[in-house]
Amino acid sequence: MRNNEVILLVDTYRKLHRRGAKVNLINLVDKTHHADLALLFRSFTTHERLYFFSLIKTNSKKAEVLSEADDNIIVELLGSLKRPEIIQIFREMDYDDETNILRLLPPEEQQELLKLMKDDESREIEALMRYEEDTAGSIMNPEVFHLREEYTVSQAIEEIQKSHDTEMVFYIYVTDDRTHLVGVVSLRQLILNDPKKKLSDIMAEEVVSIRPETDQEEVARIASRYNFVAVPVVDDENKLIGVVTVDDIIDVLREEATEDLLQMAGLGRDTDIILKSAWETTKKRFPWLLATYIGGLIAATTIGIFHDLLSNFIILASFLPIIAGMGGNIGTQSSTIVTRGLLSGRVNPDTAFKIILKEIRVGLTLGLLYGVILGLIAFTMSYFLHANGYNYPLKQCIELSISISLGIATAMTLATFMGTIAPIVLNKMKIDPAIATGPFVTTSIDILGILIYLAIATGLVRL
């Protein structure tokens, strides 16, 4: 839905609610697509969400809405339901969606719900919950459709027609008599081939598969690289145990992209932060802002060390914001480029050194360019002061302009180096490189840029 459609629907729901038009609301809820309903819930108050959710007629639609809703809204809606009601809704869901929702609940509540489920259902979910969050095992659907390699094309088509409950995609995974994954066949191949041919004769034997412990971000990269709509999951013995489908892959891409953007801005990893209360948001943002706060104190202390220099040449102080701003900006640019390259696979150990050298050259070139421009501006300003009788000898005007030029050139070169190397090192340490563009690196670049600038000025300008 477009933004204007969302606003219109939200207003319509609220008007009907104020008028007490329950029948009209039930009809509207019934006609609204479950994904749109989950989107609308973001704009409603808690009371409105609970009321509109209660108007949904079927458990299957309630299950679909919960599968699409934000985490904090899911917890809120489930809190309004009795345990048997939750179980009835869960029975309409795929196992991977059930598992994701159960993970949002406290451990004791998870156990209560698992006890109320059927034995086979609870076993499947408990097996999925044993996998760590953000792995392929935690988002896969264990009910994957597969056929034996000795099946003929006609038998395969018959089995597909009988299948209702298993996860069906555009691929048919082919297994041997021990459920080892041996090949894959597309639906198109089945339709176009001779009905008497065996699947083993037409299948592609080189199957790209993943392990359940594979990080979900890597799963999304594989699906994107090979243009898959599903990726099979196999165990250590190459037995087919599940499949990650395109809907889950899209959710992963959206979630990871949101996390990266939040971390780059120094807001943590909570993708639902916009829906949190003011106090919860404050608690989330406080630690990240603390890094900038401490960095600012260090920068202030650094400037204080050069008090004598700045008091004698106040013009140096006027360029401090430019030095810090340009260094932080170009460092953020380098970090963002490299982080994106690491996520897409374009930056790897083989290309890392070349990328570092390239970014240093870019930083040096831009630093010299802006350094010359800033040096000329500084010389003009200091010469103006000299011409108006201030204690700025012509020689010092030249020294000031040179120190400012070298300061910004060095600061920008260092910033590109740090902005490039930080995400590469963090990635090597198995830490999300997205935090490299957050307040930690930006603040450190500001501090070092100011320190280098003032140190160069101290060495060049004669007090």
Buried (B, 14 or more C-beta within 10 A) or exposed (E): BEEEEBEEBBEBBBEBBEEEEEEBBBEBBEEBEBBBBBBBBBBBEEEBBBBBBEBBEEBBBBBBBBBBBBBBBBBBBBEEBEEEEBBBBBBBBBBBBBBBBBEEBEEEBBEEBBEBBEEEBBEBBBBBBEBEEBBBBBBBBBBBBBBBBEBBBBBBBEBBEEEEEEBBBEBBBBBBEEBBBBBBBBBEBBEEBEEEBBBBEBBEEEBEBBBBEBBBBBBBBBBEEEEBEBBBBBBEEBBBBBBBBBBBBEBBBEBBBBBBEBBBBBBBBBBEBEBBEEEBBEEBBEEBEEBBEEBEEBBEEBBEEBEEBBEEBEBBBEBBEBBBEBBBBBBBBBBBBBBBBBBEEEBEEEEBEEBBEBBBEBBBBBBBEBBBEBBEBBBEBBBEBBEEEEEBEEEBBBBBBBBBBBBBBBBBBBBBBBBBBBBBEBBEEEEBBBBBBBBBBBBBBBBBBBBBBBBBBBEBBEE
